[in-house]
Amino acid sequence: EVVKAAEDLRDQRLAELEQCLQLAQTARVWRRWRTSYAMRKRLRRSMQEFPSAPTQRLPWQRIRAFFRRKTPVASPMSLLKSWEETSRAIDVRRLQARVRRERAWAPLDLPSLVAEQLTKRTDSSKPSGRQQTNVYWKLVLSLPDLEGETPVTAQLCKWLQTKLKKGSVPDTLEASLSTDPHKLQTLSLYTAEAGEPGRKIGICTKAVHGLLSEEEADEAESGHMLLGTAAVILVLPPPPADQDSQETYWLETQLRLVRLLQAKPLHPSVPLLVLPLGWGTDPGEEVTEYLDVSGLTEGELVSVCRVVDIGRDVENTETSRKLCEGVTWLAECAPHPPSLVTETLRDYVENSLVREFSSVVYQDAAQRKKAGIPQQTPGPIVCLYNSLVEHLATVASSNNLQALSWPVAEFVMAGHRTDLLPLEWNSEAQLALLQERILALRLPPLPYMDVEETWSCVCQYCVDYAMSVPADTKEHTVLLSRLRWLLTRVQTDFEDTCYLDYDIPNCEPTSHHVPWTRLVEMCVSHMLQHLDWAGEDGSMLTVHYLPDELSGFTQPPEWRLAVGSTSADVLEQPHSLVVATEWSVRKKHMELSRVEPTDTGTTDKTEENLRLEDKVSPAVSSLIRRAEELRKKIAQERVQTRSYEDQLQAYVQGGQYQHKSPEVSPYSSPEDVLGAACHMREPSPSPPSPDLLNLTTHPRRLSVEEGLQELQWRIAAGKRDFRLSELRLNSLLDMGDFEAKYFPNIESVDRV
């Protein structure tokens, strides 16, 4: 409106001047014509009154005298033509001035000036595997307080605002300070094509008038008014002539710049363009010295600074050219966008655990299993897991995230840009929530346990640790069920292995046989399943982190020491797991050697099994009962197979077989079966009964049908024995055939 009023006033004055000029020209021509007319009239009258006389001049003198006379009076047609030419020249000059003025006050085409530079810098800073389509750039113009400034300075400041303003900003997006709504103004907010199909560039320019107070700076920071700033232009009016006033002038200017830079997040530092208005000299070194640009650079508030002098004549093309060069330089020096990676909280935690925990732990477990040594103790595994969880929490709530000036707040508030982060993504409350959720995954430290403890103590130790995991009663029940299933499976597998390999039943494993890796993973899986992954509003929590910080995880000394002990155990104590198994078998063998297979022992063992079944779940109890029945049947089949072999041997020798009942029922315990086998191999010296004497004295030959039936029976028994042998062979293959492969020189354990 001010510019339009000035243009109307100029047009009116030019019209008045044009009219005055035409009147002056007309008056001058009229005076000349009137004077010439009066002279001719007087000459005609004098010629009429006096007779003429011949001239005494020569002809060439008369011609020269004729041409020395004044130009004759122009005709009305020539005057009209002269007026038209003059009017046309005036119109041309007026149009040229208008075009020059409109061009000087036209807004800059910022997308064409900065798109190429910003696109190059954005592409060069892309993290691998991440695509960022659009580019955003925010420019802040710091203007002096126009009160008390000269009209020339005020006109130059208005000219700068006009050059950086384009379109209109909705009132809903016009964030202003509560103390002075006009002190912080959004000049433009728009998007344009960035030169590539489907790629856009977002431009936001803001103007800050005068010096921000401390309260206004805090309000601007909390309101995200300067969030995403990528460049700053500092406008300097001419300094006063007085020396004292100059010191005040530079102190106020420096304070104005520092508070503006501190009202935005610290990182990244931004380029600074200083524009002295109408100074007339090159004040580059003086300005950088008084503004303490070196100190601002060391404080990471400013990345680079440049001084460009702006002349007083805004309509001069050189002035606009300098401003365009300065804006292009700001785009070339713009900071790179932050290399953030965005993942949901669940993906962030699970991917990190797989990469830094599970793969490392299972690689060590595989190495120890291949070498035949027990799995890693649970202490270093839990220490590694807790260290990784703490590292993940530190990365997700890093202070460097809170200091990032990203994204451009105005585009986020506009709501039509979906590729930008929310404004509260790095707020203190959001980072604290992420840290709290991640740290809730930590496992409690493991208490000390003696490796020589019995199996029941080991099981109780595992149950106590599972109960110490943070969870409610229902969650503890699920975890304990899974834990009991794991321990029961370990015990059952160990007992089957001992029985099939050494014929020793009911062997107890030791702490060396506990799959501690699987146990800790079970607790970790339980913690992950019952963690709340949603935020306060019910949406899935999202983590934004710097990949360089995440890759800086260092394993704790406890785990590194444990991995080193793995290498030492492989070299110094190979196959110690086999030694532990042999020790358990020898221990059980000694117990069985001392205890007679009486009914009392069977009763105690049955009561012990019943007590064991009472401690576990029904499903596990069913598995235990099935395993006991299978062992009983195998023992019974062994006894029957021996009796069939003895009978076949008797037939071969041509004698008669004295059949004895093995006195074994399907419900007998393995000890009863073994006792019966011992009695079969070592018959009592008591005298035979009369029936047996009769069978020996009067042998009875079998008929053909009875022989065929007995042969079929022996074939079926042989098949059962073959199946049992195949089961034993599979067990040997699963256990790695420890005795045959690793201990060929150790004496075999005495069979019962």
C-alpha positions in Angstrom: 0.0 0.0 0.0 2.8 2.4 0.8 4.5 1.6 -2.5 1.3 2.1 -4.4 0.6 5.4 -2.7 4.1 6.6 -3.6 3.6 5.5 -7.2 0.2 7.4 -7.4 1.9 10.5 -6.0 4.7 10.3 -8.5 2.3 9.9 -11.4 0.4 12.9 -10.3 3.5 15.0 -10.0 4.8 13.9 -13.4 1.4 14.8 -15.0 1.6 18.3 -13.4 5.2 18.7 -14.5 4.2 17.6 -18.0 1.4 20.2 -18.2 3.7 22.9 -16.9 6.3 22.1 -19.4 3.8 22.2 -22.2 2.5 25.5 -21.0 6.1 26.9 -20.8 6.9 25.7 -24.3 3.7 27.2 -25.6 4.3 30.5 -23.8 7.9 30.7 -25.2 6.8 30.0 -28.7 3.9 32.5 -28.4 6.3 35.2 -27.2 8.7 34.6 -30.0 5.9 34.7 -32.6 4.4 37.8 -31.1 7.8 39.6 -31.2 8.4 38.6 -34.7 4.9 39.6 -35.7 5.3 43.0 -34.2 8.7 43.6 -36.0 7.1 42.7 -39.3 4.2 44.9 -38.7 6.5 47.9 -37.9 8.7 47.1 -40.9 5.6 47.0 -43.2 4.4 50.3 -41.8 7.8 51.9 -42.2 8.0 50.6 -45.8 4.7 52.1 -46.5 5.6 55.5 -45.1 9.1 55.9 -46.7 10.1 55.2 -50.3 12.5 52.3 -50.8 16.1 52.8 -52.0 18.4 50.5 -53.7 20.8 48.6 -51.5 24.4 49.2 -51.5 25.5 45.7 -50.4 26.9 43.1 -52.7 24.8 40.0 -53.5 26.8 37.6 -51.5 26.7 40.0 -48.5 22.9 40.1 -48.8 22.8 36.3 -48.8 25.0 36.0 -45.8 22.9 38.6 -44.0 19.8 36.7 -44.8 21.1 33.5 -43.3 22.3 35.2 -40.2 18.8 36.1 -39.3 16.9 34.1 -36.6 15.0 30.9 -37.4 11.7 31.8 -38.7 8.7 31.1 -36.5 7.5 27.5 -36.6 4.2 26.6 -38.1 1.4 25.2 -36.0 1.9 21.7 -37.6 5.6 21.6 -36.5 4.5 22.7 -33.0 2.0 19.8 -32.8 4.6 17.3 -34.1 7.1 18.6 -31.5 4.5 18.2 -28.7 3.8 14.6 -29.8 7.5 13.7 -29.8 7.9 15.2 -26.4 4.9 13.4 -25.0 6.2 10.1 -26.4 9.6 10.6 -24.9 8.1 11.3 -21.6 5.9 8.2 -21.8 8.9 6.1 -22.7 10.9 7.4 -19.7 8.0 6.9 -17.4 7.5 3.3 -18.6 11.2 2.6 -18.2 11.2 4.0 -14.7 8.2 1.9 -13.8 9.7 -1.3 -15.2 12.9 -0.6 -13.4 11.0 0.0 -10.2 8.8 -3.1 -10.5 11.8 -5.2 -11.3 13.7 -3.8 -8.3 10.8 -4.4 -5.9 9.8 -7.8 -7.4 10.2 -10.9 -5.0 13.2 -13.1 -5.7 12.7 -16.4 -7.4 14.2 -18.3 -4.5 13.6 -21.9 -5.8 15.6 -21.2 -9.0 18.4 -19.6 -6.9 18.8 -22.2 -4.2 17.3 -25.5 -5.6 20.4 -26.8 -7.4 22.7 -26.1 -4.4 20.3 -27.5 -1.8 19.6 -30.6 -3.9 23.3 -31.4 -4.2 24.0 -31.0 -0.5 21.0 -33.1 0.4 21.9 -36.0 -1.9 25.5 -36.0 -0.7 24.4 -36.3 3.0 21.8 -39.2 2.5 22.4 -42.2 4.7 22.6 -45.5 3.0 19.3 -47.1 2.3 17.2 -44.0 3.0 15.5 -41.9 0.4 14.6 -38.2 1.0 12.5 -36.8 -1.8 11.8 -33.2 -0.8 14.1 -30.4 0.2 13.3 -27.8 2.8 15.1 -24.4 3.4 14.3 -21.8 6.0 15.8 -18.3 5.9 15.6 -15.8 8.8 16.0 -12.0 8.2 17.1 -10.0 11.2 16.1 -6.3 10.7 17.1 -3.4 13.0 14.5 -1.4 14.9 13.3 1.2 12.4 12.4 3.8 15.1 14.9 6.6 14.8 16.4 5.3 11.5 16.6 7.5 8.4 14.1 7.2 5.6 16.7 5.7 3.3 17.4 2.8 5.8 13.6 2.3 6.3 13.1 2.1 2.6 16.0 -0.4 2.2 14.6 -2.6 5.0 11.2 -2.6 3.3 12.8 -3.4 0.0 14.5 -6.5 1.6 11.3 -7.7 3.1 9.6 -7.3 -0.3 12.3 -9.2 -2.1 12.0 -12.2 0.3 8.2 -12.2 0.5 6.0 -14.2 -1.8 2.3 -15.0 -1.6 0.4 -14.9 1.6 0.6 -17.0 4.8 -2.6 -18.2 6.5 -3.4 -16.7 9.9 -3.4 -20.1 11.5 0.3 -20.6 10.6 1.3 -17.0 11.5 3.1 -17.8 14.8 3.8 -14.5 16.7 5.1 -13.4 20.0 2.7 -12.6 22.8 4.5 -9.4 23.7 4.7 -8.0 20.2 2.8 -9.8 17.4 4.6 -7.8 14.7 8.1 -8.5 16.0 8.3 -12.0 14.4 6.7 -12.3 11.0 6.5 -15.1 8.4 7.2 -13.6 5.0 6.6 -16.6 2.8 5.7 -20.3 3.0 5.4 -22.3 -0.2 6.6 -25.2 -2.2 7.9 -25.4 -5.8 9.3 -27.9 -8.2 13.0 -28.7 -7.6 13.8 -29.6 -11.2 13.3 -33.3 -10.9 10.0 -35.0 -11.5 8.2 -35.6 -8.2 10.7 -33.7 -6.1 9.7 -30.4 -4.4 11.5 -27.7 -2.5 9.9 -26.0 0.4 10.8 -22.3 1.1 10.1 -20.5 4.3 11.3 -17.0 5.1 10.8 -15.1 8.4 11.7 -11.6 9.6 12.6 -10.6 13.1 12.3 -6.9 13.8 14.7 -5.4 16.4 16.3 -7.0 19.5 14.7 -10.0 21.1 14.4 -9.9 24.9 15.2 -13.0 27.0 11.5 -13.8 27.5 10.9 -13.4 23.8 13.8 -15.6 22.9 12.6 -18.3 25.3 9.1 -18.1 23.9 10.4 -18.3 20.3 12.4 -21.4 21.3 9.5 -23.2 23.1 7.1 -22.3 20.3 9.4 -23.8 17.6 9.3 -20.4 15.8 12.9 -20.7 14.6 13.1 -24.4 14.4 14.7 -25.6 11.1 16.6 -22.4 10.4 19.2 -23.0 7.7 20.5 -19.4 7.0 20.5 -16.0 8.6 20.7 -12.5 7.1 21.8 -9.7 9.4 20.9 -6.2 8.3 23.2 -3.3 9.5 22.1 0.3 9.2 24.9 2.9 8.9 26.7 3.4 12.3 26.6 6.8 14.0 29.5 9.2 13.8 30.0 9.6 17.5 32.5 7.1 19.0 30.5 6.4 22.1 27.4 5.8 20.1 29.3 3.4 17.8 30.2 1.2 20.8 26.6 1.0 21.8 25.6 0.4 18.3 27.9 -2.6 17.9 27.0 -4.1 21.3 23.3 -3.9 20.4 23.9 -5.5 17.0 26.0 -8.3 18.5 23.4 -9.0 21.1 20.7 -9.0 18.5 22.6 -11.6 16.5 23.5 -13.8 19.5 19.9 -14.0 20.9 18.6 -14.8 17.5 21.0 -17.7 17.1 20.3 -18.9 20.6 16.5 -18.9 20.1 16.9 -22.0 17.8 18.4 -25.4 18.7 22.1 -25.5 18.7 22.9 -27.9 15.9 23.6 -27.5 13.1 25.4 -24.1 12.8 24.1 -21.9 10.1 25.8 -19.6 7.5 25.6 -15.8 8.2 25.2 -13.1 5.5 25.7 -9.5 6.8 24.2 -6.7 4.7 25.5 -3.2 5.5 22.8 -0.8 4.1 24.2 2.3 2.2 27.6 2.5 3.9 29.3 3.4 0.6 32.5 1.6 1.6 33.7 -2.0 2.0 33.3 -2.7 5.7 34.1 -6.5 5.6 36.9 -6.7 8.1 35.4 -4.1 10.4 32.1 -5.9 10.6 33.5 -9.3 11.3 35.7 -7.9 14.0 33.0 -6.0 15.8 30.5 -8.9 15.5 33.1 -11.4 16.9 32.4 -13.8 14.1 35.4 -16.0 15.1 33.9 -16.5 18.6 30.5 -17.4 17.1 32.2 -19.9 14.8 34.0 -21.5 17.8 30.8 -21.6 19.7 29.2 -23.5 16.8 26.5 -20.8 16.3 27.8 -19.7 12.9 29.5 -21.9 10.3 30.7 -19.2 7.9 30.2 -15.5 7.4 30.1 -13.2 4.4 29.7 -9.4 4.1 27.9 -7.9 1.1 27.5 -4.1 0.9 24.1 -2.9 -0.4 23.9 0.5 -2.1 21.3 3.2 -1.4 19.7 3.0 -4.9 17.4 -0.1 -4.8 16.5 0.4 -8.4 20.0 -0.2 -9.5 20.5 -3.6 -11.0 23.8 -4.0 -9.3 22.0 -3.9 -5.9 19.7 -6.7 -6.8 22.5 -8.7 -8.3 24.5 -8.6 -5.0 21.5 -9.7 -3.1 21.0 -12.7 -5.4 24.6 -13.7 -5.1 24.4 -13.5 -1.3 21.3 -15.7 -1.2 22.9 -18.3 -3.6 25.9 -18.4 -1.3 23.7 -19.1 1.7 22.3 -22.1 -0.1 25.7 -23.4 -1.0 26.8 -23.2 2.6 23.5 -24.5 4.0 24.0 -27.3 6.7 23.3 -30.9 5.7 20.0 -32.3 6.9 20.5 -34.6 9.9 21.2 -38.3 9.0 18.4 -39.7 11.1 17.0 -43.2 10.9 13.4 -43.8 11.9 12.1 -47.1 13.2 9.3 -48.2 15.5 10.4 -48.9 19.0 9.8 -52.7 18.6 11.8 -52.9 15.4 14.6 -50.8 16.9 15.0 -53.0 20.0 14.5 -56.4 18.3 16.8 -55.6 15.4 19.5 -54.4 17.7 19.2 -57.5 20.0 19.5 -59.8 17.0 22.5 -58.0 15.7 24.4 -57.3 18.9 23.2 -60.0 21.3 21.6 -63.1 19.8 24.1 -63.6 17.0 27.1 -63.0 19.3 25.8 -65.3 22.1 24.8 -68.1 19.8 28.1 -67.9 17.9 29.9 -68.4 21.2 27.5 -71.2 22.2 28.0 -73.0 18.8 31.8 -72.7 19.3 31.6 -74.2 22.8 29.3 -77.0 21.6 31.6 -77.9 18.8 34.5 -78.1 21.2 32.4 -80.2 23.7 32.6 -77.7 26.5 29.6 -76.5 28.6 27.7 -73.4 27.6 28.7 -70.0 28.8 27.7 -69.1 32.4 24.6 -66.8 32.6 26.4 -63.9 34.3 28.3 -62.6 31.3 25.3 -63.2 29.0 23.0 -61.1 31.2 25.7 -58.5 31.5 26.0 -58.3 27.7 22.2 -58.0 27.4 21.9 -55.2 30.0 24.8 -53.3 28.5 23.1 -53.4 25.1 19.8 -52.3 26.6 21.4 -49.3 28.3 23.2 -48.4 25.1 19.9 -48.5 23.1 18.3 -46.3 25.7 21.2 -43.9 25.6 21.1 -43.7 21.8 17.3 -43.3 21.6 17.4 -40.4 24.2 20.7 -38.8 23.2 21.3 -35.2 24.0 22.4 -34.7 20.5 18.9 -35.4 19.3 17.5 -32.7 21.5 19.9 -30.1 20.1 19.0 -30.8 16.4 17.2 -27.9 14.6 14.9 -30.1 12.5 12.3 -30.1 10.9 11.0 -26.8 9.5 8.2 -26.1 12.0 5.9 -24.2 9.6 5.6 -27.0 7.1 4.8 -29.5 9.9 2.1 -27.2 11.3 0.7 -26.8 7.8 -0.1 -30.5 7.9 0.3 -31.3 4.2 3.9 -32.7 4.5 4.0 -36.3 5.6 7.8 -36.8 5.1 8.7 -34.6 8.1 9.0 -35.6 11.7 6.5 -34.3 14.3 7.6 -31.3 16.3 7.8 -33.2 19.6 10.0 -36.0 18.3 13.0 -34.8 20.3 11.3 -33.1 23.2 12.5 -33.9 26.7 9.3 -35.7 27.6 9.4 -37.9 24.5 13.0 -38.9 24.9 12.5 -39.6 28.6 9.5 -41.9 27.7 11.6 -43.8 25.2 14.4 -44.2 27.7 12.1 -45.4 30.4 10.5 -48.0 28.1 13.8 -49.4 26.9 15.4 -49.5 30.3 12.4 -51.6 31.5 13.8 -54.5 29.5 16.8 -54.9 31.7 17.2 -58.2 33.5 18.1 -58.4 37.2 21.7 -59.4 38.0 22.4 -63.1 38.7 23.3 -64.2 42.2 26.3 -66.4 42.8 25.9 -70.2 42.3 28.3 -73.0 43.0 28.9 -75.1 39.9 29.0 -78.2 42.1 25.4 -77.8 43.3 22.9 -80.7 42.8 20.3 -80.6 40.1 17.5 -79.7 42.5 19.5 -76.7 43.7 20.2 -75.7 40.1 16.4 -75.9 39.3 15.5 -73.9 42.3 18.2 -71.3 41.4 16.6 -70.9 37.9 13.1 -70.6 39.4 14.2 -68.0 41.8 15.8 -65.9 39.1 12.7 -66.2 36.9 10.7 -65.0 39.9 13.0 -61.9 40.2 12.2 -60.8 36.6 9.8 -57.8 36.7 6.3 -59.1 35.9 2.9 -59.6 37.4 1.6 -63.0 38.7 0.0 -64.0 35.5 3.2 -63.3 33.5 5.3 -65.1 36.1 3.2 -68.2 35.6 3.8 -68.2 31.9 7.5 -67.8 32.4 7.8 -70.5 35.0 5.8 -72.9 32.8 8.3 -72.4 30.0 11.2 -72.7 32.4 10.0 -75.9 34.0 9.4 -77.3 30.5 13.0 -76.5 29.5 14.5 -77.9 32.7 12.4 -81.1 32.5 13.4 -81.6 28.9 17.1 -81.2 29.9 16.7 -83.7 32.6 14.8 -86.2 30.5 17.3 -86.0 27.6 20.2 -86.4 30.0 18.6 -89.4 31.7 17.8 -91.0 28.3 21.3 -90.4 27.1 22.8 -92.0 30.2 20.5 -95.0 30.1 21.0 -95.6 26.4 24.7 -95.1 26.5 25.7 -96.5 29.9 22.6 -98.5 31.0 22.4 -96.2 34.1 18.9 -95.0 34.8 17.8 -91.8 36.6 21.1 -89.9 36.2 21.0 -86.3 37.3 22.5 -83.5 35.2 24.6 -80.8 36.6 24.8 -77.0 36.1 27.1 -77.7 33.1 24.2 -79.2 31.2 21.8 -76.3 31.7 21.3 -74.4 28.4 22.0 -71.0 30.0 21.8 -69.3 26.6 18.3 -70.6 26.0 17.3 -69.7 29.5 18.4 -66.1 29.2 16.8 -65.8 25.8 13.6 -67.1 27.3 13.7 -64.3 29.9 14.5 -61.8 27.2 11.6 -63.0 25.0 9.3 -62.8 28.0 10.3 -59.2 28.6 9.8 -58.2 25.0 6.4 -59.8 24.8 5.1 -58.0 27.8 6.6 -54.6 27.2 4.2 -51.7 26.3 5.2 -50.6 22.8 2.5 -47.9 22.5 2.7 -44.2 23.6 0.3 -42.3 25.8 -2.0 -41.6 22.9 -2.2 -45.3 22.0 0.0 -45.0 18.8 3.1 -47.1 18.3 6.2 -45.4 19.7 8.8 -44.3 17.1 12.5 -44.0 17.6 14.7 -41.5 15.7 18.4 -42.0 16.1 21.8 -41.3 14.7 23.3 -44.4 13.1 26.8 -43.5 14.1 25.8 -43.5 17.8 24.1 -46.8 17.5 27.1 -48.5 15.8 29.3 -47.3 18.7 28.3 -50.1 21.0 31.2 -51.7 23.0 30.8 -55.1 24.6 31.3 -55.1 28.4 34.5 -56.4 29.9 32.7 -59.3 31.5 31.6 -60.6 28.1 35.0 -60.1 26.5 36.6 -62.0 29.3 34.1 -64.8 28.9 34.7 -65.0 25.2 38.4 -65.1 25.9 37.8 -68.0 28.4 36.0 -69.8 25.6 39.2 -69.8 23.5 41.2 -70.9 26.5 38.8 -73.7 27.4 38.9 -75.0 23.9 42.7 -75.3 24.0 43.1 -76.3 27.7 39.9 -78.3 28.6 38.4 -79.7 25.5 35.3 -82.0 25.9 34.8 -81.0 29.5 31.0 -81.5 29.0 31.7 -85.2 28.3 33.8 -85.3 31.5 30.9 -83.9 33.4 28.6 -86.5 31.9 31.0 -89.3 32.8 31.3 -87.9 36.3 27.5 -87.9 36.7 27.3 -91.5 35.4 30.0 -92.7 37.7 28.3 -91.0 40.6 25.0 -92.7 39.8 26.7 -96.0 39.3 28.3 -95.8 42.7 24.9 -95.1 44.2 23.3 -98.1 42.4 26.2 -100.3 43.5 25.6 -99.4 47.2 21.8 -99.8 47.1 20.2 -103.2 46.8 17.3 -103.4 44.4 14.7 -104.1 47.1 11.1 -103.2 47.3 11.9 -100.4 49.8 14.2 -98.7 47.2 11.5 -99.1 44.6 8.9 -97.5 46.9 11.3 -94.6 47.8 12.0 -94.1 44.1 8.3 -94.2 43.3 7.5 -91.7 46.1 10.4 -89.5 44.8 8.9 -89.6 41.3 5.5 -88.8 42.7 6.9 -85.8 44.5 8.6 -84.7 41.3 5.4 -85.0 39.4 3.6 -82.9 42.0 6.1 -80.1 41.5 5.6 -79.8 37.7 2.7 -79.0 35.5 0.2 -81.8 34.3 1.7 -81.7 30.8 5.2 -82.2 32.1 4.0 -84.9 34.5 2.4 -86.8 31.6 5.7 -86.6 29.8 7.6 -87.9 32.8 5.2 -90.8 33.2 5.5 -91.7 29.5 9.3 -91.7 29.8 9.1 -94.0 32.9 6.8 -96.4 31.1 9.1 -96.4 28.1 12.2 -97.2 30.2 10.2 -100.0 31.9 9.2 -101.5 28.6 12.7 -101.3 27.3 14.1 -103.1 30.4 11.4 -105.7 30.1 12.2 -106.3 26.5 15.9 -106.7 27.3 15.1 -109.4 29.9 12.8 -111.2 27.5 15.4 -111.0 24.7 18.0 -112.6 26.9 15.6 -115.4 27.8 14.8 -116.0 24.1 18.6 -116.2 23.3 19.1 -118.7 26.1 16.1 -120.8 24.8 17.5 -120.7 21.2 20.9 -121.8 22.4 19.3 -124.7 24.2 17.5 -125.8 21.1 20.7 -125.6 19.1 22.5 -127.8 21.6 19.6 -130.3 21.3 18.5 -129.9 24.9 15.3 -128.6 26.4 15.0 -125.0 27.6 14.0 -124.5 31.2 11.8 -121.4 31.0 11.7 -119.1 34.0 9.2 -116.2 34.4 11.1 -113.0 34.5 8.7 -111.8 37.3 8.5 -108.4 35.6 5.2 -106.6 35.1 4.6 -103.7 32.8 4.4 -101.4 35.9 7.6 -102.5 37.4 10.3 -99.9 38.0 13.6 -100.1 36.1 15.3 -101.2 39.3 13.0 -104.2 39.5 13.7 -105.1 35.8 17.4 -104.9 36.4 17.1 -107.0 39.6 15.2 -109.6 37.7 17.9 -109.7 35.0 20.5 -110.2 37.6 18.6 -113.2 39.1 18.3 -114.6 35.6 22.0 -114.5 34.9 22.8 -115.8 38.4 20.2 -118.4 39.4 19.9 -119.4 43.0 21.5 -122.7 44.1 18.2 -124.0 45.5 17.3 -127.5 44.3 15.0 -127.7 41.3 11.3 -128.4 41.6 9.8 -131.7 40.6 8.3 -130.2 37.5 11.6 -129.1 36.2 13.1 -132.6 37.0 10.3 -134.1 35.0 10.9 -131.8 32.1 14.6 -132.7 32.1 14.1 -136.5 32.5 11.2 -136.7 29.9 11.9 -134.2 27.2 8.9 -133.2 25.1 9.3 -132.6 21.4 7.4 -129.6 20.0 4.9 -130.1 17.1 5.4 -128.3 13.8 2.6 -125.8 14.6 4.1 -124.9 18.0 7.5 -124.6 16.4 6.2 -122.2 13.8 4.4 -120.1 16.5 7.6 -120.0 18.6 9.6 -119.0 15.5 7.2 -116.2 14.7 7.4 -115.0 18.3 11.2 -115.0 18.2 11.1 -113.0 14.9 8.8 -110.4 16.5 11.2 -110.2 19.5 14.1 -109.7 17.1 12.3 -106.9 15.4 11.7 -105.2 18.8 15.3 -105.7 19.7 16.3 -104.2 16.4 14.1 -101.1 17.1 15.7 -100.7 20.5 19.1 -100.9 18.9 18.1 -98.3 16.3 16.9 -96.0 19.1 20.2 -96.4 20.9 22.1 -95.7 17.7 20.1 -92.5 17.1 20.8 -91.4 20.7 24.5 -92.0 20.2 24.5 -89.9 17.0 22.6 -87.0 18.7 25.0 -87.0 21.6 28.0 -86.9 19.3 29.1 -90.5 20.3 31.1 -88.9 23.1 32.6 -92.1 24.4 33.7 -93.6 21.1 34.9 -90.4 19.6 36.6 -88.4 22.4 37.5 -91.1 25.0 38.6 -94.2 23.2 41.1 -95.1 25.9 38.9 -94.7 28.9 37.7 -97.9 30.4 34.1 -98.6 29.8 31.7 -98.2 32.8 30.7 -101.5 34.4 27.3 -102.6 33.2 24.7 -103.4 35.8 
